[in-house]
Amino acid sequence: MSTTSAAAGEVGQAAGGNGGKVPLSDRARSERRLGWWLAGPAFVVMLLVTAYPILQAFYESLFRFRLTDPDAREFTWLNNYWVVLTDSVWWRAVGVTVLITVITVAVEAVLGFALALVMHRALTTLRPILRTAILVPYAIITVVSAFAWFYAFDINSGFVNSWFGWLPGISENTNWFGEFSTSVFVIIASEIWKTTPFISLLLLAGLAQVPEDLQEAAKVDGATWWQRLYKVTIPNMKAAIMVALLFRTLDAFRIFDNVFIMTQGANNTEVVSFLAYRQTISRLEIGLGSAVSVLLFLCVVLISFLFIKLFKVDLASARGER
Amino acid sequence: MRKGTVRVAAAAVLLAGLAACGSDDSTPTLTWYINPDNGGQVELARRCTEAADGAYRIQTSLLPREASAQREQLARRLAANDSSIDIISLDPPFIPELAEAGFLAEIPDDVAEAVTENVVQGAIDGATWRDELVAVPFWANTQLLWYRRSVAEAAGLDPENEPVTWQQIIEAAQSQDKYLGVQGIRAEALTVWINALVTSAGGEIIDNPEAPADQVQLGLDTDAGRAAAQIIEDIARNGLGGPGLANEDENASMLLFQGDRGSFMVNWPFVWAATLAGVEAGNLDQSLVDDIGWALYPAVAEGEESRPPYGGISLGIGAFSEHTDLAIEAAQCIVQPDNQAYYMVTNGNPASNTEAYDDPEVQETFPMADLIRESLEAAAPRPQTPYYNEVSTGLQNTWHPPSSVTPDSSPEEATTLITEVLKGERLL
């Protein structure tokens, strides 16, 4: 097991090697071929279940097409994209989605890391119980958790107002789903509660990769707990942290259930997925809805690209392959 | 040679299997897509299956709880020519959309005549598209003004004998420091309220509901639209809808009305059965029931008649059904007056056929039965357009939260948004 910096160095070398067209050895070539044979079937299935619907959505997005009026279907080039991108509703939804994504991922990263440390350091006897307890929210179906949070905060049926009435700003008449800030607060809180376990699980895997001898060497050198965390632990699990952030960001950007259950988009809490749902499923405007979906897909691609290129996330090293 | 034998054998087995399936029971099975209720439609399916005496059998299939989700499922299935849909319990605002798309089978003239006999006008209007009856009226809903006798008396109002206006109940709630039960949630309930206000003020949300999408003219930016916005503004700005107005649905209104600060409420008749059930369960006091009165929906201007909301369920016949004739026959059986009376008494959903109201059991269970019938005759359906979803959602997006509604801007904003959405220039 090498450290991350060494791994990055190796990757750099490998990349440089390919770029310089150094002839591959027979063994490397046959390993590569075997790799394709092994991964090929999965790759084909992936293409079938992801590439095909994406292409179909792109094709549909070029039409003005309403499901209840198929005869009026009309090819309109990129007009649907123009309608979406010039509409303030779209940009507001993107803004709300980014806000929710940034806050949830930031809070979850800190909380998730703390929970991962707790799980990592817990006594062997406590560990299984602790891990199970931390994972419970993640095991709950999102719609169910959304309903639970909705009913907890709802002004008619909720207990939050009566339990926390002593806090400033909360009274029995606080209507959490009556305005933007409070609605988004509940949506974000529910999202964090639900998915922090996921991020902490990924980080726990990263923690397990940090070599114990490095920690001990630092200890011998007199490093404090904080110094060891910043200088040894975190740099050594950077790849795991980045992969966890990437997965959660992609996930958070596609948020739908919480908004759908709690506000139905009221008080300007519409997010991008909800817009796609409304155009495609409610309005049955397949063309316009497909355009929103394709744009959502492009946003997700952009996020992945930024993470991989800018932050140099290396998925392979996070799995401990290098 | 051997391969051929295997094939023949396999085909024989398959055919035998199919034959076995078919010969077991040759009675055609009709599938009735029902909205969730208290089991009444399942019982009606059983009764009509029995009455058909082997001509057909009706099985039910449950649709989602929300009317909008029911429409979504039905539209997608029907767009895919689903032949399993024989009879559909349809919410009236969605009838034009399905009819215009050719998803509903035609109803023969003689049947249309028979199923509209003694039926309240609101229900006939709601089941009609382009002057043709396209669905069979089943049950019909309308909102009444429910009030606490003690509060009305203290405020000097007698809604039972003298029709009241919105202004009067707003002032009464204000003077008595009480809440009004109205539906301010961003959902269909809000559209129901806005439509009732606009039509009661003598207007229409859409002037030409049968027009193609890009030619639809809205009637909101008018005196009627502004009068409607004024009422919502008065209630929201003065906090008369209670702290939860922005997410108040019919059920929340009922809870508010049953509480200490309840005064007047516009709501469907289910609240009566629900309140009685609350008393029976010991959650509510009998004195509350004794204090509840009912009257016609409030008017917008004094001396003018109100147009109460219209809802309910009509039965559509799936255009792709393999047994259209039988489905029409079954629908006629389902809507028999005695079946409607049974449904009203057991499930609390008012009949569309006036004959059902003469049933002694109906009269006993619903002391306000005659008022419901009267309200149904005056009721105004929501805009009957194939683009109802856009109109309704556009209204909800611009008239919510209720505290943001003003007569100067809201009608205009809604008109602009809905017109542009229908022209395909805006997202919703």
Interface residues (C-beta under 8 A of the other chain):
Chain A: R64 L67 T68 D69 P70 V83 V84 D87 V89 W90 D154 I155 N156 N173 T174 N175 F177 G178 E179 T263 Q264 G265 A266 N267 L275 R278 Q279 I281 S282 R283 L284 L288 V292
Chain B: S68 E72 A75 R76 A79 E97 L98 E100 A101 F103 I185 R186 A187 P243 G244 L245 A246 N247 A252 L255 P386 N389 E390 T393 H400 P401 G424 E425 R426 L427 L428
